[in-house]
Amino acid sequence: RVLVLHEAARTAGFGAELAATIAEDWFGALDAPVIRIGSEDLPVPFSTSLEGPIYSAKGKLDAGIERLLAF
């Protein structure tokens, strides 16, 4: 089982590439689909004070682990 967690946007980022590579190369060894957790797919704000609340994957980790283990 694999869970990829990163702070960047979920789509088209490092985590997506990592998850795709793992799924392609290790598909037969996986007991569950690869789970990706990342920030929302939103444009980068001009104010750096908005980055914390918008680009945070903290609250999604517990749900992702439960989803992975329940498979």
N, CA, C, O and CB atoms as a CASP TS submission, in Angstrom:
PFRMAT TS
TARGET T0000
AUTHOR 0000-0000-0000
METHOD Language model
MODEL 1
PARENT N/A
ATOM      1  N   ARG     1       0.843  -1.174   0.000  1.00  0.00           N
ATOM      2  CA  ARG     1       0.000   0.000   0.000  1.00  0.00           C
ATOM      3  C   ARG     1       0.885   1.232   0.000  1.00  0.00           C
ATOM      4  O   ARG     1       1.926   1.264   0.656  1.00  0.00           O
ATOM      5  CB  ARG     1      -0.957   0.001   1.210  1.00  0.00           C
ATOM      6  N   VAL     2       0.457   2.250  -0.747  1.00  0.00           N
ATOM      7  CA  VAL     2       1.261   3.469  -0.888  1.00  0.00           C
ATOM      8  C   VAL     2       0.373   4.689  -0.735  1.00  0.00           C
ATOM      9  O   VAL     2      -0.701   4.770  -1.332  1.00  0.00           O
ATOM     10  CB  VAL     2       1.988   3.500  -2.253  1.00  0.00           C
ATOM     11  N   LEU     3       0.828   5.632   0.064  1.00  0.00           N
ATOM     12  CA  LEU     3       0.176   6.924   0.195  1.00  0.00           C
ATOM     13  C   LEU     3       1.223   7.988  -0.100  1.00  0.00           C
ATOM     14  O   LEU     3       2.257   8.044   0.567  1.00  0.00           O
ATOM     15  CB  LEU     3      -0.458   7.114   1.621  1.00  0.00           C
ATOM     16  N   VAL     4       0.965   8.830  -1.091  1.00  0.00           N
ATOM     17  CA  VAL     4       1.879   9.908  -1.460  1.00  0.00           C
ATOM     18  C   VAL     4       1.294  11.210  -0.917  1.00  0.00           C
ATOM     19  O   VAL     4       0.204  11.620  -1.318  1.00  0.00           O
ATOM     20  CB  VAL     4       2.093   9.979  -3.024  1.00  0.00           C
ATOM     21  N   LEU     5       2.013  11.855  -0.011  1.00  0.00           N
ATOM     22  CA  LEU     5       1.576  13.096   0.613  1.00  0.00           C
ATOM     23  C   LEU     5       2.584  14.184   0.287  1.00  0.00           C
ATOM     24  O   LEU     5       3.784  14.011   0.504  1.00  0.00           O
ATOM     25  CB  LEU     5       1.415  12.930   2.150  1.00  0.00           C
ATOM     26  N   HIS     6       2.098  15.307  -0.235  1.00  0.00           N
ATOM     27  CA  HIS     6       2.982  16.435  -0.506  1.00  0.00           C
ATOM     28  C   HIS     6       2.183  17.724  -0.443  1.00  0.00           C
ATOM     29  O   HIS     6       0.958  17.703  -0.554  1.00  0.00           O
ATOM     30  CB  HIS     6       3.672  16.285  -1.883  1.00  0.00           C
ATOM     31  N   GLU     7       2.865  18.835  -0.266  1.00  0.00           N
ATOM     32  CA  GLU     7       2.216  20.139  -0.096  1.00  0.00           C
ATOM     33  C   GLU     7       1.874  20.825  -1.413  1.00  0.00           C
ATOM     34  O   GLU     7       1.100  21.782  -1.420  1.00  0.00           O
ATOM     35  CB  GLU     7       3.101  21.041   0.713  1.00  0.00           C
ATOM     36  N   ALA     8       2.426  20.363  -2.516  1.00  0.00           N
ATOM     37  CA  ALA     8       2.146  20.990  -3.808  1.00  0.00           C
ATOM     38  C   ALA     8       0.748  20.608  -4.284  1.00  0.00           C
ATOM     39  O   ALA     8       0.082  19.771  -3.675  1.00  0.00           O
ATOM     40  CB  ALA     8       3.204  20.578  -4.857  1.00  0.00           C
ATOM     41  N   ALA     9       0.314  21.225  -5.370  1.00  0.00           N
ATOM     42  CA  ALA     9      -0.995  20.895  -5.944  1.00  0.00           C
ATOM     43  C   ALA     9      -1.055  19.413  -6.289  1.00  0.00           C
ATOM     44  O   ALA     9      -0.059  18.829  -6.717  1.00  0.00           O
ATOM     45  CB  ALA     9      -1.278  21.752  -7.203  1.00  0.00           C
ATOM     46  N   ARG    10      -2.212  18.815  -6.104  1.00  0.00           N
ATOM     47  CA  ARG    10      -2.380  17.376  -6.302  1.00  0.00           C
ATOM     48  C   ARG    10      -2.192  16.976  -7.763  1.00  0.00           C
ATOM     49  O   ARG    10      -1.627  15.919  -8.044  1.00  0.00           O
ATOM     50  CB  ARG    10      -3.755  16.940  -5.820  1.00  0.00           C
ATOM     51  N   THR    11      -2.654  17.797  -8.685  1.00  0.00           N
ATOM     52  CA  THR    11      -2.624  17.467 -10.108  1.00  0.00           C
ATOM     53  C   THR    11      -1.336  17.948 -10.776  1.00  0.00           C
ATOM     54  O   THR    11      -0.889  19.071 -10.544  1.00  0.00           O
ATOM     55  CB  THR    11      -3.832  18.076 -10.812  1.00  0.00           C
ATOM     56  N   ALA    12      -0.755  17.097 -11.596  1.00  0.00           N
ATOM     57  CA  ALA    12       0.405  17.423 -12.432  1.00  0.00           C
ATOM     58  C   ALA    12       1.629  17.867 -11.642  1.00  0.00           C
ATOM     59  O   ALA    12       2.402  18.701 -12.113  1.00  0.00           O
ATOM     60  CB  ALA    12       0.036  18.497 -13.403  1.00  0.00           C
ATOM     61  N   GLY    13       1.805  17.334 -10.483  1.00  0.00           N
ATOM     62  CA  GLY    13       2.971  17.691  -9.674  1.00  0.00           C
ATOM     63  C   GLY    13       3.871  16.499  -9.434  1.00  0.00           C
ATOM     64  O   GLY    13       3.718  15.448 -10.057  1.00  0.00           O
ATOM     65  N   PHE    14       4.805  16.677  -8.528  1.00  0.00           N
ATOM     66  CA  PHE    14       5.758  15.621  -8.197  1.00  0.00           C
ATOM     67  C   PHE    14       5.044  14.378  -7.667  1.00  0.00           C
ATOM     68  O   PHE    14       5.388  13.255  -8.036  1.00  0.00           O
ATOM     69  CB  PHE    14       6.773  16.125  -7.165  1.00  0.00           C
ATOM     70  N   GLY    15       4.057  14.581  -6.808  1.00  0.00           N
ATOM     71  CA  GLY    15       3.333  13.452  -6.228  1.00  0.00           C
ATOM     72  C   GLY    15       2.587  12.642  -7.270  1.00  0.00           C
ATOM     73  O   GLY    15       2.518  11.416  -7.178  1.00  0.00           O
ATOM     74  N   ALA    16       2.030  13.319  -8.257  1.00  0.00           N
ATOM     75  CA  ALA    16       1.318  12.616  -9.330  1.00  0.00           C
ATOM     76  C   ALA    16       2.279  11.750 -10.134  1.00  0.00           C
ATOM     77  O   ALA    16       1.953  10.615 -10.482  1.00  0.00           O
ATOM     78  CB  ALA    16       0.606  13.620 -10.258  1.00  0.00           C
ATOM     79  N   GLU    17       3.450  12.276 -10.426  1.00  0.00           N
ATOM     80  CA  GLU    17       4.458  11.513 -11.161  1.00  0.00           C
ATOM     81  C   GLU    17       4.948  10.321 -10.342  1.00  0.00           C
ATOM     82  O   GLU    17       5.114   9.223 -10.872  1.00  0.00           O
ATOM     83  CB  GLU    17       5.641  12.414 -11.538  1.00  0.00           C
ATOM     84  N   LEU    18       5.174  10.541  -9.062  1.00  0.00           N
ATOM     85  CA  LEU    18       5.624   9.469  -8.185  1.00  0.00           C
ATOM     86  C   LEU    18       4.567   8.369  -8.097  1.00  0.00           C
ATOM     87  O   LEU    18       4.891   7.185  -8.191  1.00  0.00           O
ATOM     88  CB  LEU    18       5.944  10.018  -6.785  1.00  0.00           C
ATOM     89  N   ALA    19       3.306   8.759  -7.916  1.00  0.00           N
ATOM     90  CA  ALA    19       2.218   7.782  -7.840  1.00  0.00           C
ATOM     91  C   ALA    19       2.074   7.012  -9.146  1.00  0.00           C
ATOM     92  O   ALA    19       1.853   5.801  -9.125  1.00  0.00           O
ATOM     93  CB  ALA    19       0.901   8.479  -7.498  1.00  0.00           C
ATOM     94  N   ALA    20       2.196   7.693 -10.275  1.00  0.00           N
ATOM     95  CA  ALA    20       2.091   7.027 -11.579  1.00  0.00           C
ATOM     96  C   ALA    20       3.228   6.032 -11.786  1.00  0.00           C
ATOM     97  O   ALA    20       3.005   4.929 -12.286  1.00  0.00           O
ATOM     98  CB  ALA    20       2.093   8.063 -12.708  1.00  0.00           C
ATOM     99  N   THR    21       4.428   6.411 -11.409  1.00  0.00           N
ATOM    100  CA  THR    21       5.578   5.513 -11.555  1.00  0.00           C
ATOM    101  C   THR    21       5.420   4.274 -10.684  1.00  0.00           C
ATOM    102  O   THR    21       5.684   3.159 -11.133  1.00  0.00           O
ATOM    103  CB  THR    21       6.877   6.242 -11.197  1.00  0.00           C
ATOM    104  N   ILE    22       4.995   4.466  -9.448  1.00  0.00           N
ATOM    105  CA  ILE    22       4.783   3.331  -8.543  1.00  0.00           C
ATOM    106  C   ILE    22       3.691   2.417  -9.094  1.00  0.00           C
ATOM    107  O   ILE    22       3.848   1.196  -9.104  1.00  0.00           O
ATOM    108  CB  ILE    22       4.408   3.824  -7.121  1.00  0.00           C
ATOM    109  N   ALA    23       2.583   3.006  -9.552  1.00  0.00           N
ATOM    110  CA  ALA    23       1.478   2.206 -10.093  1.00  0.00           C
ATOM    111  C   ALA    23       1.906   1.434 -11.335  1.00  0.00           C
ATOM    112  O   ALA    23       1.494   0.287 -11.515  1.00  0.00           O
ATOM    113  CB  ALA    23       0.283   3.104 -10.425  1.00  0.00           C
ATOM    114  N   GLU    24       2.719   2.035 -12.192  1.00  0.00           N
ATOM    115  CA  GLU    24       3.173   1.359 -13.410  1.00  0.00           C
ATOM    116  C   GLU    24       4.159   0.232 -13.105  1.00  0.00           C
ATOM    117  O   GLU    24       4.050  -0.868 -13.646  1.00  0.00           O
ATOM    118  CB  GLU    24       3.818   2.365 -14.358  1.00  0.00           C
ATOM    119  N   ASP    25       5.118   0.522 -12.234  1.00  0.00           N
ATOM    120  CA  ASP    25       6.200  -0.440 -11.992  1.00  0.00           C
ATOM    121  C   ASP    25       5.875  -1.501 -10.948  1.00  0.00           C
ATOM    122  O   ASP    25       6.446  -2.591 -10.983  1.00  0.00           O
ATOM    123  CB  ASP    25       7.427   0.292 -11.568  1.00  0.00           C
ATOM    124  N   TRP    26       4.983  -1.207 -10.034  1.00  0.00           N
ATOM    125  CA  TRP    26       4.710  -2.111  -8.914  1.00  0.00           C
ATOM    126  C   TRP    26       3.250  -2.529  -8.834  1.00  0.00           C
ATOM    127  O   TRP    26       2.807  -2.960  -7.770  1.00  0.00           O
ATOM    128  CB  TRP    26       5.114  -1.458  -7.617  1.00  0.00           C
ATOM    129  N   PHE    27       2.488  -2.420  -9.907  1.00  0.00           N
ATOM    130  CA  PHE    27       1.056  -2.696  -9.892  1.00  0.00           C
ATOM    131  C   PHE    27       0.740  -4.078  -9.303  1.00  0.00           C
ATOM    132  O   PHE    27      -0.180  -4.211  -8.496  1.00  0.00           O
ATOM    133  CB  PHE    27       0.497  -2.594 -11.303  1.00  0.00           C
ATOM    134  N   GLY    28       1.477  -5.073  -9.694  1.00  0.00           N
ATOM    135  CA  GLY    28       1.225  -6.436  -9.226  1.00  0.00           C
ATOM    136  C   GLY    28       1.507  -6.639  -7.749  1.00  0.00           C
ATOM    137  O   GLY    28       0.961  -7.560  -7.142  1.00  0.00           O
ATOM    138  N   ALA    29       2.335  -5.812  -7.165  1.00  0.00           N
ATOM    139  CA  ALA    29       2.699  -5.961  -5.749  1.00  0.00           C
ATOM    140  C   ALA    29       1.803  -5.139  -4.821  1.00  0.00           C
ATOM    141  O   ALA    29       1.874  -5.296  -3.602  1.00  0.00           O
ATOM    142  CB  ALA    29       4.149  -5.554  -5.543  1.00  0.00           C
ATOM    143  N   LEU    30       0.964  -4.267  -5.379  1.00  0.00           N
ATOM    144  CA  LEU    30       0.130  -3.393  -4.552  1.00  0.00           C
ATOM    145  C   LEU    30      -1.133  -4.110  -4.090  1.00  0.00           C
ATOM    146  O   LEU    30      -1.747  -4.855  -4.854  1.00  0.00           O
ATOM    147  CB  LEU    30      -0.242  -2.126  -5.324  1.00  0.00           C
ATOM    148  N   ASP    31      -1.516  -3.883  -2.843  1.00  0.00           N
ATOM    149  CA  ASP    31      -2.758  -4.433  -2.290  1.00  0.00           C
ATOM    150  C   ASP    31      -3.922  -3.454  -2.436  1.00  0.00           C
ATOM    151  O   ASP    31      -5.076  -3.827  -2.226  1.00  0.00           O
ATOM    152  CB  ASP    31      -2.566  -4.794  -0.815  1.00  0.00           C
ATOM    153  N   ALA    32      -3.629  -2.224  -2.791  1.00  0.00           N
ATOM    154  CA  ALA    32      -4.648  -1.184  -2.920  1.00  0.00           C
ATOM    155  C   ALA    32      -4.149  -0.154  -3.930  1.00  0.00           C
ATOM    156  O   ALA    32      -2.953  -0.102  -4.216  1.00  0.00           O
ATOM    157  CB  ALA    32      -4.964  -0.513  -1.534  1.00  0.00           C
ATOM    158  N   PRO    33      -5.046   0.663  -4.471  1.00  0.00           N
ATOM    159  CA  PRO    33      -4.594   1.722  -5.380  1.00  0.00           C
ATOM    160  C   PRO    33      -3.717   2.740  -4.639  1.00  0.00           C
ATOM    161  O   PRO    33      -3.851   2.918  -3.428  1.00  0.00           O
ATOM    162  CB  PRO    33      -5.808   2.432  -6.026  1.00  0.00           C
ATOM    163  N   VAL    34      -2.844   3.388  -5.357  1.00  0.00           N
ATOM    164  CA  VAL    34      -2.006   4.437  -4.776  1.00  0.00           C
ATOM    165  C   VAL    34      -2.903   5.622  -4.426  1.00  0.00           C
ATOM    166  O   VAL    34      -3.699   6.070  -5.251  1.00  0.00           O
ATOM    167  CB  VAL    34      -0.858   4.866  -5.761  1.00  0.00           C
ATOM    168  N   ILE    35      -2.770   6.127  -3.200  1.00  0.00           N
ATOM    169  CA  ILE    35      -3.554   7.263  -2.732  1.00  0.00           C
ATOM    170  C   ILE    35      -2.663   8.504  -2.791  1.00  0.00           C
ATOM    171  O   ILE    35      -1.537   8.490  -2.293  1.00  0.00           O
ATOM    172  CB  ILE    35      -4.104   7.022  -1.277  1.00  0.00           C
ATOM    173  N   ARG    36      -3.177   9.585  -3.408  1.00  0.00           N
ATOM    174  CA  ARG    36      -2.438  10.850  -3.473  1.00  0.00           C
ATOM    175  C   ARG    36      -3.145  11.893  -2.623  1.00  0.00           C
ATOM    176  O   ARG    36      -4.361  12.061  -2.710  1.00  0.00           O
ATOM    177  CB  ARG    36      -2.302  11.344  -4.940  1.00  0.00           C
ATOM    178  N   ILE    37      -2.373  12.589  -1.803  1.00  0.00           N
ATOM    179  CA  ILE    37      -2.910  13.695  -1.011  1.00  0.00           C
ATOM    180  C   ILE    37      -2.026  14.905  -1.262  1.00  0.00           C
ATOM    181  O   ILE    37      -0.807  14.843  -1.098  1.00  0.00           O
ATOM    182  CB  ILE    37      -2.973  13.340   0.523  1.00  0.00           C
ATOM    183  N   GLY    38      -2.643  15.992  -1.655  1.00  0.00           N
ATOM    184  CA  GLY    38      -1.918  17.229  -1.902  1.00  0.00           C
ATOM    185  C   GLY    38      -2.837  18.412  -1.691  1.00  0.00           C
ATOM    186  O   GLY    38      -3.980  18.263  -1.260  1.00  0.00           O
ATOM    187  N   SER    39      -2.336  19.555  -1.992  1.00  0.00           N
ATOM    188  CA  SER    39      -3.126  20.777  -1.843  1.00  0.00           C
ATOM    189  C   SER    39      -4.181  20.869  -2.926  1.00  0.00           C
ATOM    190  O   SER    39      -4.155  20.122  -3.904  1.00  0.00           O
ATOM    191  CB  SER    39      -2.224  22.013  -1.881  1.00  0.00           C
ATOM    192  N   GLU    40      -5.101  21.787  -2.741  1.00  0.00           N
ATOM    193  CA  GLU    40      -6.155  22.010  -3.725  1.00  0.00           C
ATOM    194  C   GLU    40      -5.550  22.526  -5.032  1.00  0.00           C
ATOM    195  O   GLU    40      -4.509  23.184  -5.019  1.00  0.00           O
ATOM    196  CB  GLU    40      -7.208  23.007  -3.182  1.00  0.00           C
ATOM    197  N   ASP    41      -6.189  22.232  -6.137  1.00  0.00           N
ATOM    198  CA  ASP    41      -5.729  22.700  -7.444  1.00  0.00           C
ATOM    199  C   ASP    41      -6.225  24.125  -7.674  1.00  0.00           C
ATOM    200  O   ASP    41      -7.225  24.349  -8.356  1.00  0.00           O
ATOM    201  CB  ASP    41      -6.221  21.756  -8.579  1.00  0.00           C
ATOM    202  N   LEU    42      -5.509  25.073  -7.096  1.00  0.00           N
ATOM    203  CA  LEU    42      -5.871  26.481  -7.169  1.00  0.00           C
ATOM    204  C   LEU    42      -4.692  27.289  -7.679  1.00  0.00           C
ATOM    205  O   LEU    42      -3.550  26.852  -7.538  1.00  0.00           O
ATOM    206  CB  LEU    42      -6.331  27.002  -5.797  1.00  0.00           C
ATOM    207  N   PRO    43      -4.929  28.452  -8.266  1.00  0.00           N
ATOM    208  CA  PRO    43      -3.815  29.302  -8.685  1.00  0.00           C
ATOM    209  C   PRO    43      -3.055  29.833  -7.474  1.00  0.00           C
ATOM    210  O   PRO    43      -3.605  29.942  -6.378  1.00  0.00           O
ATOM    211  CB  PRO    43      -4.322  30.471  -9.547  1.00  0.00           C
ATOM    212  N   VAL    44      -1.805  30.155  -7.687  1.00  0.00           N
ATOM    213  CA  VAL    44      -0.962  30.684  -6.611  1.00  0.00           C
ATOM    214  C   VAL    44      -1.436  32.086  -6.247  1.00  0.00           C
ATOM    215  O   VAL    44      -1.557  32.935  -7.130  1.00  0.00           O
ATOM    216  CB  VAL    44       0.539  30.702  -7.031  1.00  0.00           C
ATOM    217  N   PRO    45      -1.712  32.356  -4.953  1.00  0.00           N
ATOM    218  CA  PRO    45      -2.179  33.688  -4.559  1.00  0.00           C
ATOM    219  C   PRO    45      -1.040  34.713  -4.606  1.00  0.00           C
ATOM    220  O   PRO    45       0.131  34.361  -4.462  1.00  0.00           O
ATOM    221  CB  PRO    45      -2.786  33.642  -3.146  1.00  0.00           C
ATOM    222  N   PHE    46      -1.393  35.966  -4.808  1.00  0.00           N
ATOM    223  CA  PHE    46      -0.396  37.032  -4.821  1.00  0.00           C
ATOM    224  C   PHE    46       0.105  37.329  -3.418  1.00  0.00           C
ATOM    225  O   PHE    46       1.247  37.757  -3.249  1.00  0.00           O
ATOM    226  CB  PHE    46      -0.974  38.296  -5.448  1.00  0.00           C
ATOM    227  N   SER    47      -0.724  37.111  -2.415  1.00  0.00           N
ATOM    228  CA  SER    47      -0.349  37.365  -1.035  1.00  0.00           C
ATOM    229  C   SER    47       0.185  36.086  -0.403  1.00  0.00           C
ATOM    230  O   SER    47      -0.484  35.054  -0.439  1.00  0.00           O
ATOM    231  CB  SER    47      -1.547  37.910  -0.234  1.00  0.00           C
ATOM    232  N   THR    48       1.364  36.142   0.166  1.00  0.00           N
ATOM    233  CA  THR    48       1.936  34.955   0.801  1.00  0.00           C
ATOM    234  C   THR    48       1.206  34.595   2.083  1.00  0.00           C
ATOM    235  O   THR    48       1.358  33.478   2.577  1.00  0.00           O
ATOM    236  CB  THR    48       3.407  35.171   1.093  1.00  0.00           C
ATOM    237  N   SER    49       0.422  35.507   2.633  1.00  0.00           N
ATOM    238  CA  SER    49      -0.320  35.188   3.851  1.00  0.00           C
ATOM    239  C   SER    49      -1.448  34.196   3.578  1.00  0.00           C
ATOM    240  O   SER    49      -1.962  33.584   4.515  1.00  0.00           O
ATOM    241  CB  SER    49      -0.886  36.463   4.471  1.00  0.00           C
ATOM    242  N   LEU    50      -1.839  34.025   2.327  1.00  0.00           N
ATOM    243  CA  LEU    50      -2.902  33.081   1.972  1.00  0.00           C
ATOM    244  C   LEU    50      -2.379  31.674   1.691  1.00  0.00           C
ATOM    245  O   LEU    50      -3.165  30.729   1.624  1.00  0.00           O
ATOM    246  CB  LEU    50      -3.652  33.588   0.764  1.00  0.00           C
ATOM    247  N   GLU    51      -1.096  31.526   1.530  1.00  0.00           N
ATOM    248  CA  GLU    51      -0.541  30.237   1.148  1.00  0.00           C
ATOM    249  C   GLU    51      -0.773  29.166   2.197  1.00  0.00           C
ATOM    250  O   GLU    51      -1.071  28.024   1.847  1.00  0.00           O
ATOM    251  CB  GLU    51       0.926  30.372   0.885  1.00  0.00           C
ATOM    252  N   GLY    52      -0.646  29.499   3.461  1.00  0.00           N
ATOM    253  CA  GLY    52      -0.809  28.509   4.525  1.00  0.00           C
ATOM    254  C   GLY    52      -2.152  27.809   4.489  1.00  0.00           C
ATOM    255  O   GLY    52      -2.195  26.585   4.366  1.00  0.00           O
ATOM    256  N   PRO    53      -3.260  28.551   4.592  1.00  0.00           N
ATOM    257  CA  PRO    53      -4.564  27.887   4.608  1.00  0.00           C
ATOM    258  C   PRO    53      -4.936  27.217   3.289  1.00  0.00           C
ATOM    259  O   PRO    53      -5.612  26.188   3.294  1.00  0.00           O
ATOM    260  CB  PRO    53      -5.621  28.878   4.964  1.00  0.00           C
ATOM    261  N   ILE    54      -4.508  27.777   2.169  1.00  0.00           N
ATOM    262  CA  ILE    54      -4.910  27.239   0.868  1.00  0.00           C
ATOM    263  C   ILE    54      -4.085  26.016   0.495  1.00  0.00           C
ATOM    264  O   ILE    54      -4.637  25.018   0.031  1.00  0.00           O
ATOM    265  CB  ILE    54      -4.774  28.306  -0.213  1.00  0.00           C
ATOM    266  N   TYR    55      -2.792  26.078   0.687  1.00  0.00           N
ATOM    267  CA  TYR    55      -1.901  25.015   0.247  1.00  0.00           C
ATOM    268  C   TYR    55      -1.496  24.107   1.394  1.00  0.00           C
ATOM    269  O   TYR    55      -0.306  23.871   1.606  1.00  0.00           O
ATOM    270  CB  TYR    55      -0.671  25.601  -0.403  1.00  0.00           C
ATOM    271  N   SER    56      -2.445  23.607   2.118  1.00  0.00           N
ATOM    272  CA  SER    56      -2.148  22.724   3.225  1.00  0.00           C
ATOM    273  C   SER    56      -2.858  21.394   3.032  1.00  0.00           C
ATOM    274  O   SER    56      -4.055  21.354   2.752  1.00  0.00           O
ATOM    275  CB  SER    56      -2.553  23.365   4.553  1.00  0.00           C
ATOM    276  N   ALA    57      -2.113  20.309   3.185  1.00  0.00           N
ATOM    277  CA  ALA    57      -2.682  18.973   3.064  1.00  0.00           C
ATOM    278  C   ALA    57      -2.822  18.322   4.434  1.00  0.00           C
ATOM    279  O   ALA    57      -3.138  17.135   4.522  1.00  0.00           O
ATOM    280  CB  ALA    57      -1.816  18.102   2.148  1.00  0.00           C
ATOM    281  N   LYS    58      -2.593  19.079   5.504  1.00  0.00           N
ATOM    282  CA  LYS    58      -2.589  18.510   6.857  1.00  0.00           C
ATOM    283  C   LYS    58      -3.881  17.779   7.209  1.00  0.00           C
ATOM    284  O   LYS    58      -3.835  16.637   7.667  1.00  0.00           O
ATOM    285  CB  LYS    58      -2.348  19.602   7.864  1.00  0.00           C
ATOM    286  N   GLY    59      -5.014  18.408   7.007  1.00  0.00           N
ATOM    287  CA  GLY    59      -6.277  17.826   7.421  1.00  0.00           C
ATOM    288  C   GLY    59      -6.705  16.612   6.620  1.00  0.00           C
ATOM    289  O   GLY    59      -7.638  15.913   7.015  1.00  0.00           O
ATOM    290  N   LYS    60      -6.051  16.349   5.518  1.00  0.00           N
ATOM    291  CA  LYS    60      -6.441  15.252   4.636  1.00  0.00           C
ATOM    292  C   LYS    60      -5.708  13.946   4.945  1.00  0.00           C
ATOM    293  O   LYS    60      -6.084  12.895   4.425  1.00  0.00           O
ATOM    294  CB  LYS    60      -6.190  15.642   3.201  1.00  0.00           C
ATOM    295  N   LEU    61      -4.681  13.993   5.771  1.00  0.00           N
ATOM    296  CA  LEU    61      -3.853  12.811   6.014  1.00  0.00           C
ATOM    297  C   LEU    61      -4.630  11.696   6.692  1.00  0.00           C
ATOM    298  O   LEU    61      -4.580  10.556   6.233  1.00  0.00           O
ATOM    299  CB  LEU    61      -2.653  13.181   6.857  1.00  0.00           C
ATOM    300  N   ASP    62      -5.346  11.988   7.770  1.00  0.00           N
ATOM    301  CA  ASP    62      -6.092  10.952   8.486  1.00  0.00           C
ATOM    302  C   ASP    62      -7.108  10.275   7.580  1.00  0.00           C
ATOM    303  O   ASP    62      -7.227   9.049   7.590  1.00  0.00           O
ATOM    304  CB  ASP    62      -6.795  11.548   9.702  1.00  0.00           C
ATOM    305  N   ALA    63      -7.840  11.055   6.799  1.00  0.00           N
ATOM    306  CA  ALA    63      -8.830  10.496   5.885  1.00  0.00           C
ATOM    307  C   ALA    63      -8.161   9.620   4.829  1.00  0.00           C
ATOM    308  O   ALA    63      -8.692   8.571   4.464  1.00  0.00           O
ATOM    309  CB  ALA    63      -9.632  11.618   5.213  1.00  0.00           C
ATOM    310  N   GLY    64      -7.000  10.048   4.339  1.00  0.00           N
ATOM    311  CA  GLY    64      -6.281   9.263   3.338  1.00  0.00           C
ATOM    312  C   GLY    64      -5.790   7.937   3.887  1.00  0.00           C
ATOM    313  O   GLY    64      -5.866   6.913   3.209  1.00  0.00           O
ATOM    314  N   ILE    65      -5.286   7.952   5.113  1.00  0.00           N
ATOM    315  CA  ILE    65      -4.812   6.708   5.743  1.00  0.00           C
ATOM    316  C   ILE    65      -5.982   5.754   5.964  1.00  0.00           C
ATOM    317  O   ILE    65      -5.866   4.559   5.692  1.00  0.00           O
ATOM    318  CB  ILE    65      -4.101   7.008   7.093  1.00  0.00           C
ATOM    319  N   GLU    66      -7.102   6.269   6.453  1.00  0.00           N
ATOM    320  CA  GLU    66      -8.276   5.422   6.667  1.00  0.00           C
ATOM    321  C   GLU    66      -8.774   4.820   5.354  1.00  0.00           C
ATOM    322  O   GLU    66      -9.139   3.646   5.299  1.00  0.00           O
ATOM    323  CB  GLU    66      -9.397   6.226   7.332  1.00  0.00           C
ATOM    324  N   ARG    67      -8.783   5.632   4.303  1.00  0.00           N
ATOM    325  CA  ARG    67      -9.210   5.150   2.983  1.00  0.00           C
ATOM    326  C   ARG    67      -8.288   4.049   2.462  1.00  0.00           C
ATOM    327  O   ARG    67      -8.748   3.068   1.877  1.00  0.00           O
ATOM    328  CB  ARG    67      -9.250   6.310   1.983  1.00  0.00           C
ATOM    329  N   LEU    68      -6.995   4.220   2.677  1.00  0.00           N
ATOM    330  CA  LEU    68      -6.019   3.247   2.219  1.00  0.00           C
ATOM    331  C   LEU    68      -6.145   1.941   2.991  1.00  0.00           C
ATOM    332  O   LEU    68      -6.097   0.862   2.401  1.00  0.00           O
ATOM    333  CB  LEU    68      -4.610   3.808   2.356  1.00  0.00           C
ATOM    334  N   LEU    69      -6.302   2.031   4.283  1.00  0.00           N
ATOM    335  CA  LEU    69      -6.390   0.821   5.102  1.00  0.00           C
ATOM    336  C   LEU    69      -7.719   0.090   4.941  1.00  0.00           C
ATOM    337  O   LEU    69      -7.798  -1.117   5.167  1.00  0.00           O
ATOM    338  CB  LEU    69      -6.185   1.172   6.553  1.00  0.00           C
ATOM    339  N   ALA    70      -8.765   0.825   4.551  1.00  0.00           N
ATOM    340  CA  ALA    70     -10.072   0.200   4.393  1.00  0.00           C
ATOM    341  C   ALA    70     -10.208  -0.579   3.090  1.00  0.00           C
ATOM    342  O   ALA    70     -11.142  -1.366   2.936  1.00  0.00           O
ATOM    343  CB  ALA    70     -11.143   1.247   4.463  1.00  0.00           C
ATOM    344  N   PHE    71      -9.298  -0.372   2.163  1.00  0.00           N
ATOM    345  CA  PHE    71      -9.405  -1.024   0.857  1.00  0.00           C
ATOM    346  C   PHE    71      -9.171  -2.523   0.991  1.00  0.00           C
ATOM    347  O   PHE    71      -9.220  -3.247  -0.003  1.00  0.00           O
ATOM    348  CB  PHE    71      -8.401  -0.415  -0.141  1.00  0.00           C
TER
END
